[in-house]
Amino acid sequence: METPKNPTERWVDCPQCAQPSLYAPTNLYRPFCSERCRQIDLGAWASESHRVPDESPPDDIEGLDRPA
């Protein structure tokens, strides 16, 4: 990777394909290298392939401990 001339610009690895990606306001898809990688990542979130972990139990578990 080459060193950017502007100190506010830097190169990072694209989270999707690991190719070099310019992390700067001039890159409309940052931190991704392209619109394709950005759309693939968005699709993974939409299909729930990516999830934010949640430590709390589901609400419907509470009633399972008590006999009916």
CYANA upper distance limits for C-alpha pairs under 8 A (distance plus 0.5 A):
  1 MET  CA     11 TRP  CA      7.55
  1 MET  CA     20 PRO  CA      7.61
  2 GLU  CA     11 TRP  CA      8.45
  3 THR  CA     10 ARG  CA      7.84
  3 THR  CA     11 TRP  CA      8.29
  4 PRO  CA      9 GLU  CA      6.51
  4 PRO  CA     10 ARG  CA      6.53
  4 PRO  CA     11 TRP  CA      8.13
  5 LYS  CA      9 GLU  CA      8.13
  8 THR  CA     24 ALA  CA      7.33
  9 GLU  CA     22 LEU  CA      7.41
  9 GLU  CA     23 TYR  CA      6.34
  9 GLU  CA     24 ALA  CA      5.32
 10 ARG  CA     22 LEU  CA      6.41
 10 ARG  CA     23 TYR  CA      5.80
 10 ARG  CA     24 ALA  CA      7.25
 11 TRP  CA     20 PRO  CA      6.70
 11 TRP  CA     21 SER  CA      6.00
 11 TRP  CA     22 LEU  CA      5.13
 11 TRP  CA     23 TYR  CA      6.15
 12 VAL  CA     20 PRO  CA      6.23
 12 VAL  CA     21 SER  CA      5.82
 12 VAL  CA     22 LEU  CA      6.92
 12 VAL  CA     23 TYR  CA      6.87
 12 VAL  CA     31 PRO  CA      7.87
 13 ASP  CA     17 CYS  CA      8.37
 13 ASP  CA     18 ALA  CA      5.24
 13 ASP  CA     19 GLN  CA      5.94
 13 ASP  CA     20 PRO  CA      5.30
 13 ASP  CA     21 SER  CA      6.24
 13 ASP  CA     31 PRO  CA      8.44
 13 ASP  CA     32 PHE  CA      8.49
 14 CYS  CA     18 ALA  CA      5.01
 14 CYS  CA     19 GLN  CA      5.87
 14 CYS  CA     20 PRO  CA      6.59
 14 CYS  CA     21 SER  CA      6.09
 14 CYS  CA     31 PRO  CA      6.62
 14 CYS  CA     32 PHE  CA      5.27
 14 CYS  CA     33 CYS  CA      6.14
 14 CYS  CA     37 CYS  CA      8.50
 15 PRO  CA     31 PRO  CA      7.68
 15 PRO  CA     32 PHE  CA      6.87
 16 GLN  CA     32 PHE  CA      7.56
 16 GLN  CA     37 CYS  CA      6.26
 16 GLN  CA     38 ARG  CA      8.25
 16 GLN  CA     40 ILE  CA      8.20
 16 GLN  CA     41 ASP  CA      7.32
 17 CYS  CA     37 CYS  CA      7.58
 19 GLN  CA     33 CYS  CA      7.56
 20 PRO  CA     33 CYS  CA      7.47
 21 SER  CA     30 ARG  CA      7.85
 21 SER  CA     31 PRO  CA      7.25
 21 SER  CA     32 PHE  CA      6.77
 21 SER  CA     33 CYS  CA      5.16
 22 LEU  CA     27 ASN  CA      6.89
 22 LEU  CA     30 ARG  CA      7.64
 22 LEU  CA     31 PRO  CA      8.01
 22 LEU  CA     33 CYS  CA      7.68
 23 TYR  CA     27 ASN  CA      7.10
 23 TYR  CA     30 ARG  CA      6.13
 23 TYR  CA     31 PRO  CA      6.32
 24 ALA  CA     30 ARG  CA      7.57
 25 PRO  CA     30 ARG  CA      8.37
 27 ASN  CA     33 CYS  CA      8.42
 29 TYR  CA     33 CYS  CA      6.89
 29 TYR  CA     34 SER  CA      6.34
 29 TYR  CA     35 GLU  CA      6.54
 29 TYR  CA     38 ARG  CA      7.08
 32 PHE  CA     37 CYS  CA      6.57
 32 PHE  CA     38 ARG  CA      6.31
 33 CYS  CA     37 CYS  CA      7.21
 33 CYS  CA     38 ARG  CA      8.36
 34 SER  CA     38 ARG  CA      6.90
 35 GLU  CA     39 GLN  CA      6.57
 36 ARG  CA     40 ILE  CA      6.72
 37 CYS  CA     41 ASP  CA      6.79
 38 ARG  CA     42 LEU  CA      6.73
 39 GLN  CA     43 GLY  CA      6.55
 40 ILE  CA     44 ALA  CA      6.83
 41 ASP  CA     45 TRP  CA      6.98
 42 LEU  CA     46 ALA  CA      6.68
 43 GLY  CA     47 SER  CA      6.56
 44 ALA  CA     48 GLU  CA      6.59
 44 ALA  CA     49 SER  CA      5.48
 44 ALA  CA     50 HIS  CA      6.36
 45 TRP  CA     49 SER  CA      6.37
 45 TRP  CA     50 HIS  CA      5.50
 45 TRP  CA     51 ARG  CA      7.55
 57 PRO  CA     61 ILE  CA      7.40
 60 ASP  CA     64 LEU  CA      8.05
 61 ILE  CA     65 ASP  CA      8.08
